Amino acid sequence: MVLHPTLVLDLRYLPVAVFSHKKAFLLELLNRCEVLEHYTTIYLHSPSKSYPAPLVIRIPVLSKHWQTISPTRRAVFTRDNFRCAYCGRVLKDNEITIDHVIPKSRGGQWRWENLVTCCISCNQKKGGRTPQEAGMKLLFKPKKPSGFEISLNRWKKRINREFSEILKLYLPSFNRVRLIEENFW
């Protein structure tokens, strides 16, 4: 079954995550969320009935851990769109590494602002030096993403037209501008 994205809003109607339409439907059945919009073309079927899939849901109570996300390897790769921070190459799972901008040997920590996705050759070229010492330039400055940005990046390849239109309605304008600048659409 193909999964479709559902926008998840918090109590204040701010985007906090993206769920699959199946998970959102389950939350709707359990009365754990309020459905604000449904897909017009996507349905979930039971043996006797068809239900429109949720497009936007609002969950009144969300835990704080949804707002913060720790820098795991997968989350760093997702934030950087599986692209090397030095040469810009799009990488596959078997050729991707994490690089500490300030090396661990010099006190560099496992923090969002110090971690970037890197290809094996650039990581070896940089070694235990800073990018300036190695004569390499970062293509972007690493920053801590919101949980929503990570969630949205995970769904990037499966975004359909209806979801894209909903994002334009529900995202604050500064987020919309940043997503357009990063060629999200």
RATASUL-V946124 format. One line per field, one symbol per residue. ss: DSSP state (A for helix, B for strand, O for the rest). A space follows every 50 residues. Layout:
ss = ???
This chain:
ss = OOOOBBBBBOOOOOBBBBBBAAAAAAAAAOOOOBBBBBBBBBBBBOOOOB BBBBBBBBOOOOOAAAOOOOOOAAAAAAAOOOBOOOOOOBOOAAABBBBB OOOAAAOOOOOAAABBBBBAAAAAAAOOOOAAAAOOOOOOOOOOOOAAAA AAAAOAAAOOAAAAAAAAAAOOAAAAAAAAAOOOO
